[in-house]
Amino acid sequence: MRLAVLADIHYATLASPVGSRRCDVSDILLLRAVHRLNRYLRPDLVVLLGDLINDGNGPKAELELGRLRRCIELLDAPVLVLPGNHDPAPARFYRTMPKPAPAVDHAGTRVLSFLDADRPGYNAHRSEQDLARLRREANRDSSPLVCLQHVPLFPPGFHDCPYNYTNAEDIISASHSAGVSLVISGHYHRGIPLIEHDGIRYLAAPALCESPFRFLTVDIEGDSVEVKEHSLAMPPEFGLVDTHVHSPLAYCGENLDLAKSQSLATAMGLAGVRFTEHTGHLYFDARGYGRCADTGLPAAQPRQCRVETYFGLLRASGVPQNAWGMEVDAGWDGSGLIKPEHESRLAFRIGAMHSLRSLNGPVRDPVKAADEFLAVLRRFLANGYDTLAHPFRVFRRGGVPTPPQVIGPTVELLRQHNTAAEINFHTNEPSVEFVRQCLAQGVKLTFGSDAHNLYEIGEFHPHLQLLREAGFAGNPQDVLLPVSPTRC
């Protein structure tokens, strides 16, 4: 069984961090973790081990819990949620959160949840009733038994964590009687790595709310327990720049805010971002954008133009000019839908093909689409772009698989025009073979989140994994297009 463990989210509807806790964005951190779990890690069960919010007695406690519950409900896997000492008391907590059964059997593993009493010094105490419940597990079958609680439990003297149970020795004795395999806790923000003593393993998850925003996966297979730590933030030594972030002017945007985007990029270990709004969204209204690849710029109505609004928003949000960019939509004739007077003010330009004439009708022929794609791309790349966005997503959006015959010619065209290839996972699955060929031909890459929601900014976990799958294990800077940072 794969168990995902998240602890100490400490969400608060505040405008600033609380010490080292990023309480102000921890709902975004949770959402980011949820999407990574669903798409890439795929656990059998997810557990949240308390301190979901920062002030359980505050007037916004129910509102904050409700917001987190909406994130939790997006999980594909079943979930168990326990309160911590910062959360409301269990009776109030479980008015909003789903209350777990005391014991859950899942994927060949039995999981017990404990709601223990607080004690001074941020410690805890387990009741005689719960100790008896634990001892009764001695009569069960031999499947692995996992115990969950908020406050760390570990043999006294085996770790320097200042928190434990006032009756830890009694709990450990009952755990031995029950045949407990693994005890998992939260509460201690640094976390406690796996400790094994007398046949029981002990573990505490680090705090999701503190950089680098960590959580755990635990793989349990019989007597084997393997723990892996995951960070939502990127390794800062890589100096990664997210070269594809949208603005509130995107018709397909969700909760974007330029100031928050920059702050989150810094928190996520990035060296900067490039804001690259769709040119079609800036020259056309939402209805006209759907036809702009066919009609081209001559159909744009001056009264609908929002380019100056975009530049004004960048300026007002303190975005440095070397981060000003646009995602230039391609016309079906290979033209770039951007006016020269606006293009001249940009520091970064992404070329993007979002539709093809051959994929716009009821009959979609992949061979015909491949030919059209390459013909349009030859003309389009001649306009000169820093990078080509999501190179083959147009096929995925058109409902046909990427024709393999387009991969080699696309790499060659990028090489000829000195244009980088964007790795982009937004509603997209990039081709490993395409990346291999880019690496072999010396075509530079860029990392783009294509963020339409704040949680997506700088989420380069899959990008780094794709590089490894393509055979590259070095520093990404060696293969990425040099992009100057936008922060110190």
C-alpha positions as CSV (number, residue, x, y, z in Angstrom):
1,M,0.0,0.0,0.0
2,R,1.2,3.5,-0.7
3,L,0.2,6.0,2.0
4,A,0.6,9.7,1.5
5,V,1.2,11.7,4.7
6,L,0.6,15.5,5.0
7,A,0.8,17.4,8.3
8,D,0.7,20.9,9.7
9,I,-0.8,23.0,7.0
10,H,-1.6,25.8,9.4
11,Y,-3.8,27.7,7.0
12,A,-4.9,31.2,7.9
13,T,-6.7,33.9,5.9
14,L,-3.9,36.4,6.5
15,A,-2.0,38.7,4.2
16,S,1.4,37.7,5.4
17,P,3.3,34.7,6.7
18,V,3.3,33.8,10.4
19,G,7.0,33.4,11.3
20,S,8.4,30.6,9.1
21,R,4.9,29.3,8.5
22,R,3.4,30.3,5.1
23,C,-0.1,30.3,6.6
24,D,-1.1,32.9,4.0
25,V,-0.6,30.5,1.1
26,S,-0.9,27.1,2.7
27,D,-4.2,26.5,1.0
28,I,-2.4,26.8,-2.3
29,L,0.3,24.5,-1.0
30,L,-2.3,21.9,-0.1
31,L,-3.9,22.2,-3.6
32,R,-0.5,21.8,-5.2
33,A,0.2,18.6,-3.1
34,V,-3.3,17.3,-4.0
35,H,-2.6,17.7,-7.7
36,R,0.8,16.1,-7.5
37,L,-0.6,13.2,-5.6
38,N,-3.4,12.6,-8.1
39,R,-1.4,12.9,-11.2
40,Y,2.1,11.6,-10.4
41,L,2.3,9.7,-7.0
42,R,-1.1,8.0,-6.9
43,P,-1.4,6.8,-3.3
44,D,-3.9,4.2,-2.1
45,L,-4.7,6.3,0.9
46,V,-4.0,9.9,2.0
47,V,-3.8,11.0,5.7
48,L,-3.7,14.5,7.1
49,L,-2.3,14.5,10.6
50,G,-3.6,17.7,12.2
51,D,-3.0,21.4,12.5
52,L,-4.9,22.0,9.3
53,I,-5.5,25.6,10.3
54,N,-3.4,28.0,12.5
55,D,-6.1,29.3,14.9
56,G,-8.9,26.8,15.7
57,N,-10.5,29.3,18.1
58,G,-10.5,32.2,15.6
59,P,-13.7,33.6,14.0
60,K,-12.8,32.3,10.6
61,A,-12.0,28.7,11.7
62,E,-15.0,27.1,9.9
63,L,-14.4,29.2,6.8
64,E,-10.8,28.1,6.7
65,L,-11.6,24.4,7.3
66,G,-14.2,24.6,4.6
67,R,-11.7,25.9,2.1
68,L,-9.3,23.1,2.9
69,R,-12.1,20.5,2.7
70,R,-12.8,21.6,-0.9
71,C,-9.1,21.0,-1.7
72,I,-9.2,17.6,0.1
73,E,-12.3,16.6,-1.8
74,L,-10.3,16.8,-5.1
75,L,-8.2,13.8,-4.0
76,D,-8.6,10.7,-6.1
77,A,-7.7,8.4,-3.1
78,P,-9.6,7.9,0.1
79,V,-8.6,10.3,2.9
80,L,-8.3,10.2,6.7
81,V,-8.2,13.6,8.5
82,L,-7.2,14.1,12.1
83,P,-7.3,17.3,14.1
84,G,-4.2,18.8,15.9
85,N,-3.8,21.1,18.8
86,H,-4.2,24.2,16.5
87,D,-7.5,23.0,15.1
88,P,-10.9,23.3,16.8
89,A,-11.9,20.6,19.2
90,P,-12.8,17.3,17.5
91,A,-16.6,17.8,17.9
92,R,-16.4,21.1,16.1
93,F,-13.6,20.0,13.7
94,Y,-15.7,17.2,12.4
95,R,-18.7,19.3,11.6
96,T,-16.6,20.4,8.6
97,M,-14.1,17.6,8.0
98,P,-15.0,13.9,7.3
99,K,-14.7,11.9,10.4
100,P,-12.7,8.7,10.0
101,A,-13.7,5.4,11.5
102,P,-11.5,4.3,14.4
103,A,-10.2,1.5,12.3
104,V,-10.0,1.3,8.5
105,D,-8.9,-1.7,6.4
106,H,-7.4,-0.6,3.1
107,A,-5.2,-2.2,0.5
108,G,-4.2,-5.0,2.8
109,T,-3.3,-2.7,5.7
110,R,-5.2,-1.9,8.9
111,V,-5.1,1.7,10.0
112,L,-6.1,3.0,13.4
113,S,-6.7,6.7,14.1
114,F,-6.4,8.2,17.6
115,L,-7.7,11.5,18.9
116,D,-5.6,12.1,22.0
117,A,-5.9,14.6,24.8
118,D,-3.5,17.6,24.9
119,R,-1.0,18.0,27.7
120,P,1.2,21.0,28.8
121,G,4.2,21.6,26.6
122,Y,2.4,20.6,23.5
123,N,2.5,16.9,24.5
124,A,-0.4,14.5,24.5
125,H,-1.9,11.6,26.6
126,R,-3.7,8.5,25.4
127,S,-6.8,7.4,27.3
128,E,-7.2,4.0,28.9
129,Q,-10.1,3.4,26.6
130,D,-7.9,3.9,23.5
131,L,-5.1,1.8,25.0
132,A,-7.6,-1.0,25.5
133,R,-8.8,-0.5,21.9
134,L,-5.2,-0.8,20.7
135,R,-4.6,-4.0,22.8
136,R,-7.7,-5.7,21.3
137,E,-5.9,-5.6,17.9
138,A,-3.8,-8.5,19.2
139,N,-6.5,-10.9,18.0
140,R,-6.6,-9.6,14.4
141,D,-5.0,-11.3,11.4
142,S,-1.3,-10.7,10.4
143,S,-1.8,-7.8,8.0
144,P,0.3,-4.7,8.7
145,L,-1.1,-2.4,11.4
146,V,-0.5,1.3,11.2
147,C,-1.4,3.9,13.9
148,L,-2.0,7.6,13.2
149,Q,-2.0,10.5,15.6
150,H,-1.0,14.1,15.7
151,V,1.7,14.3,18.4
152,P,4.8,12.3,17.8
153,L,5.2,8.9,19.6
154,F,8.6,7.4,19.8
155,P,10.7,5.5,22.4
156,P,11.9,8.1,25.0
157,G,15.6,8.9,24.4
158,F,15.6,7.9,20.7
159,H,15.1,11.4,19.3
160,D,15.6,15.0,20.4
161,C,12.0,16.0,19.5
162,P,10.7,17.9,22.6
163,Y,7.2,16.5,22.2
164,N,5.9,13.0,23.1
165,Y,3.2,11.3,25.0
166,T,3.1,11.5,28.8
167,N,2.3,7.8,28.8
168,A,4.5,6.9,25.8
169,E,5.8,3.7,27.4
170,D,2.3,2.4,28.0
171,I,1.3,3.1,24.4
172,I,4.4,1.4,23.1
173,S,3.7,-1.6,25.3
174,A,0.2,-1.8,24.0
175,S,1.5,-1.4,20.5
176,H,3.8,-4.4,21.0
177,S,0.8,-6.5,22.2
178,A,-1.2,-5.4,19.2
179,G,1.6,-6.1,16.7
180,V,1.8,-2.6,15.4
181,S,4.1,-2.2,12.4
182,L,4.3,1.5,12.0
183,V,3.4,4.7,14.0
184,I,3.0,7.9,12.0
185,S,2.6,11.4,13.5
186,G,2.8,15.1,12.7
187,H,3.1,18.1,15.0
188,Y,7.0,18.4,15.0
189,H,7.6,20.6,12.0
190,R,11.1,19.3,11.3
191,G,9.8,15.8,11.1
192,I,11.3,12.6,12.5
193,P,12.9,10.1,10.1
194,L,12.1,6.5,10.4
195,I,13.1,5.0,13.7
196,E,12.9,1.3,14.3
197,H,13.0,-0.2,17.8
198,D,11.9,-3.6,19.0
199,G,10.0,-4.4,15.8
200,I,8.0,-1.1,15.6
201,R,8.8,1.8,13.3
202,Y,8.1,5.4,14.2
203,L,7.8,8.3,11.9
204,A,6.8,12.0,12.0
205,A,5.9,14.0,8.8
206,P,7.4,17.4,8.3
207,A,5.2,20.5,8.1
208,L,3.7,21.3,4.8
209,C,3.5,25.0,5.7
210,E,7.3,25.6,6.0
211,S,9.8,25.7,3.2
212,P,10.6,23.6,1.3
213,F,7.0,22.5,1.9
214,R,7.4,18.7,2.4
215,F,5.2,15.7,2.7
216,L,5.8,12.0,2.6
217,T,4.8,8.8,0.8
218,V,5.1,5.6,2.7
219,D,5.1,2.3,0.8
220,I,4.2,-0.7,2.9
221,E,4.7,-4.2,1.6
222,G,4.5,-6.9,4.2
223,D,7.3,-6.2,6.7
224,S,8.9,-3.6,4.3
225,V,8.4,0.1,4.9
226,E,9.9,2.6,2.5
227,V,9.6,6.3,3.2
228,K,10.1,9.0,0.5
229,E,10.1,12.8,1.2
230,H,8.7,15.1,-1.4
231,S,9.2,18.9,-1.6
232,L,6.8,21.2,-3.3
233,A,9.6,23.8,-3.7
234,M,12.2,23.3,-6.4
235,P,16.0,23.0,-5.5
236,P,17.1,26.7,-5.4
237,E,20.5,25.8,-6.6
238,F,19.1,25.0,-10.0
239,G,18.1,28.6,-10.5
240,L,14.9,27.6,-12.4
241,V,12.7,30.2,-14.1
242,D,9.1,29.6,-15.0
243,T,8.9,31.0,-18.5
244,H,5.1,30.6,-19.0
245,V,2.8,32.2,-16.4
246,H,-0.5,33.8,-17.2
247,S,-2.2,36.9,-15.9
248,P,-5.7,37.8,-14.6
249,L,-6.5,38.8,-18.2
250,A,-6.4,35.2,-19.4
251,Y,-9.9,34.0,-20.3
252,C,-9.0,30.6,-19.0
253,G,-7.4,31.9,-15.8
254,E,-8.7,31.0,-12.4
255,N,-7.2,32.9,-9.4
256,L,-4.1,34.5,-10.9
257,D,-2.5,37.6,-9.3
258,L,0.8,39.0,-10.5
259,A,2.1,40.0,-7.1
260,K,1.2,36.6,-5.6
261,S,2.7,34.8,-8.6
262,Q,6.0,36.5,-8.0
263,S,5.9,35.8,-4.2
264,L,5.0,32.2,-4.8
265,A,7.8,31.8,-7.3
266,T,10.3,33.0,-4.8
267,A,8.8,30.7,-2.1
268,M,9.0,27.8,-4.5
269,G,12.8,28.2,-5.0
270,L,12.6,29.8,-8.4
271,A,14.9,32.5,-9.7
272,G,12.0,34.2,-11.4
273,V,9.0,34.0,-13.7
274,R,8.1,35.3,-17.2
275,F,4.5,36.5,-17.6
276,T,3.3,35.5,-21.1
277,E,-0.3,36.3,-21.8
278,H,-2.0,34.9,-24.9
279,T,-1.9,37.6,-27.6
280,G,-5.3,36.3,-28.8
281,H,-6.7,37.1,-25.4
282,L,-5.4,40.6,-25.6
283,Y,-6.5,41.5,-29.1
284,F,-9.9,39.7,-29.2
285,D,-12.8,39.2,-26.9
286,A,-13.5,35.6,-25.7
287,R,-15.8,34.8,-28.6
288,G,-13.4,36.2,-31.2
289,Y,-10.4,34.4,-29.7
290,G,-12.0,31.1,-30.8
291,R,-11.7,32.2,-34.5
292,C,-8.5,34.3,-34.4
293,A,-6.2,31.6,-35.9
294,D,-8.5,31.6,-38.9
295,T,-9.3,35.3,-39.2
296,G,-5.9,36.7,-38.1
297,L,-5.2,40.1,-36.7
298,P,-7.2,42.1,-39.4
299,A,-10.4,40.8,-37.6
300,A,-9.3,42.3,-34.2
301,Q,-11.5,45.2,-33.1
302,P,-9.5,48.2,-31.6
303,R,-12.1,48.6,-28.9
304,Q,-11.4,45.0,-27.7
305,C,-7.6,45.5,-27.5
306,R,-6.3,45.0,-23.9
307,V,-2.6,45.2,-24.6
308,E,-2.1,48.5,-22.8
309,T,-4.1,47.1,-19.9
310,Y,-1.7,44.2,-19.7
311,F,1.4,46.4,-19.7
312,G,-0.2,48.6,-17.1
313,L,-0.9,45.6,-14.9
314,L,2.7,44.4,-15.2
315,R,4.0,47.8,-14.3
316,A,1.6,48.3,-11.4
317,S,2.5,44.9,-9.9
318,G,6.2,45.7,-9.9
319,V,7.1,43.1,-12.6
320,P,10.6,43.9,-13.9
321,Q,10.7,44.6,-17.7
322,N,12.9,41.5,-18.3
323,A,9.9,39.4,-17.2
324,W,7.4,41.0,-19.7
325,G,6.4,38.5,-22.3
326,M,3.5,37.2,-24.4
327,E,2.4,33.9,-25.7
328,V,2.1,34.7,-29.4
329,D,-0.8,32.8,-31.0
330,A,-0.2,31.2,-34.4
331,G,-2.5,31.9,-37.3
332,W,-3.4,29.0,-39.6
333,D,-1.3,30.7,-42.2
334,G,1.8,30.7,-39.9
335,S,1.6,34.3,-39.0
336,G,2.2,35.5,-35.4
337,L,-0.8,37.3,-34.0
338,I,1.0,40.3,-32.6
339,K,1.6,43.9,-33.7
340,P,5.2,45.0,-34.1
341,E,4.7,48.0,-31.8
342,H,3.7,45.7,-29.0
343,E,6.2,43.0,-29.8
344,S,9.1,45.5,-29.5
345,R,8.2,46.1,-25.8
346,L,8.6,42.5,-24.9
347,A,11.6,40.8,-23.3
348,F,10.3,37.3,-23.9
349,R,8.2,35.8,-26.6
350,I,6.7,32.3,-26.7
351,G,5.3,31.0,-30.0
352,A,2.2,28.8,-29.6
353,M,0.1,26.7,-32.0
354,H,-3.3,26.2,-30.4
355,S,-5.3,24.9,-33.4
356,L,-5.0,23.6,-36.9
357,R,-7.5,23.8,-39.7
358,S,-7.4,20.1,-40.3
359,L,-8.3,19.4,-36.7
360,N,-11.1,21.9,-36.6
361,G,-13.7,19.9,-38.3
362,P,-15.7,16.7,-37.6
363,V,-13.2,14.5,-39.7
364,R,-9.7,14.5,-38.3
365,D,-7.0,12.9,-40.4
366,P,-3.7,12.5,-38.4
367,V,-1.6,12.3,-41.6
368,K,-3.1,15.5,-43.0
369,A,-2.8,17.2,-39.6
370,A,0.9,16.2,-39.5
371,D,1.6,17.8,-42.9
372,E,-0.3,20.9,-42.0
373,F,1.5,21.2,-38.7
374,L,4.9,21.1,-40.2
375,A,3.9,23.5,-43.0
376,V,2.6,26.1,-40.5
377,L,5.5,25.6,-38.1
378,R,8.0,26.3,-40.8
379,R,6.4,29.7,-41.5
380,F,5.7,30.4,-37.8
381,L,9.2,29.8,-36.4
382,A,10.6,32.2,-39.1
383,N,9.0,35.0,-37.0
384,G,11.6,34.4,-34.4
385,Y,10.6,33.2,-30.8
386,D,12.5,32.5,-27.7
387,T,10.7,29.2,-27.2
388,L,7.9,27.1,-28.7
389,A,5.2,26.4,-26.2
390,H,3.8,22.8,-25.7
391,P,5.0,21.8,-29.1
392,F,2.6,18.9,-29.8
393,R,-0.3,19.8,-27.5
394,V,-2.3,20.9,-30.6
395,F,-2.7,17.2,-31.5
396,R,-3.9,16.2,-28.0
397,R,-6.4,19.0,-28.0
398,G,-7.5,18.0,-31.5
399,G,-8.2,14.5,-30.3
400,V,-5.5,12.7,-32.2
401,P,-2.2,11.2,-31.0
402,T,1.0,13.0,-31.9
403,P,2.1,11.7,-35.3
404,P,5.6,10.3,-34.8
405,Q,6.7,11.7,-38.2
406,V,6.5,15.3,-36.8
407,I,9.0,14.8,-34.0
408,G,12.3,14.8,-35.9
409,P,11.4,17.7,-38.3
410,T,10.2,19.8,-35.4
411,V,13.5,19.3,-33.6
412,E,15.4,20.3,-36.8
413,L,13.3,23.4,-37.3
414,L,13.9,24.5,-33.7
415,R,17.6,24.0,-34.2
416,Q,17.6,26.0,-37.4
417,H,15.7,28.9,-35.9
418,N,17.6,28.8,-32.5
419,T,14.3,28.4,-30.7
420,A,14.0,26.5,-27.4
421,A,11.5,23.7,-26.9
422,E,9.1,24.2,-23.9
423,I,8.5,21.3,-21.5
424,N,4.9,21.9,-20.4
425,F,2.6,19.5,-18.5
426,H,-0.5,21.8,-18.4
427,T,-3.2,19.5,-19.8
428,N,-0.4,17.9,-21.7
429,E,2.0,14.9,-21.7
430,P,5.3,15.9,-23.3
431,S,7.1,13.3,-25.5
432,V,10.1,11.7,-23.9
433,E,11.4,10.9,-27.4
434,F,11.1,14.5,-28.4
435,V,13.1,15.6,-25.4
436,R,15.8,13.0,-26.2
437,Q,16.1,14.3,-29.7
438,C,16.3,17.9,-28.5
439,L,19.1,17.0,-26.1
440,A,20.9,15.1,-28.8
441,Q,20.7,18.0,-31.3
442,G,21.6,20.7,-28.8
443,V,18.1,22.3,-28.9
444,K,17.7,24.3,-25.6
445,L,14.7,23.7,-23.4
446,T,12.5,25.9,-21.2
447,F,10.4,24.9,-18.2
448,G,6.9,26.4,-18.4
449,S,4.1,25.7,-15.9
450,D,1.6,27.4,-18.2
451,A,0.0,28.5,-14.9
452,H,-3.6,29.3,-14.9
453,N,-3.9,28.8,-11.2
454,L,-1.5,29.9,-8.5
455,Y,-0.8,26.3,-7.3
456,E,0.8,25.6,-10.7
457,I,3.6,28.2,-10.6
458,G,7.0,26.5,-10.7
459,E,5.6,23.0,-10.4
460,F,8.5,21.4,-12.1
461,H,8.4,18.0,-10.4
462,P,7.3,16.3,-13.7
463,H,9.7,18.4,-15.8
464,L,12.7,17.2,-13.8
465,Q,11.4,13.6,-13.9
466,L,11.0,13.9,-17.7
467,L,14.7,15.0,-18.1
468,R,15.7,11.9,-16.1
469,E,13.5,9.7,-18.3
470,A,15.2,11.2,-21.4
471,G,18.6,10.2,-20.0
472,F,19.8,13.6,-18.6
473,A,20.9,13.5,-14.9
474,G,23.0,16.7,-14.7
475,N,22.2,20.2,-13.7
476,P,19.2,21.4,-15.7
477,Q,20.9,24.7,-16.4
478,D,23.2,22.9,-18.8
479,V,20.3,22.2,-21.2
480,L,17.9,25.1,-20.4
481,L,17.7,28.3,-22.4
482,P,19.7,30.9,-20.4
483,V,17.0,33.2,-18.8
484,S,18.1,36.0,-16.5
485,P,16.6,35.9,-13.0
486,T,14.0,38.4,-11.9
487,R,14.9,38.5,-8.2
488,C,18.0,38.7,-6.1
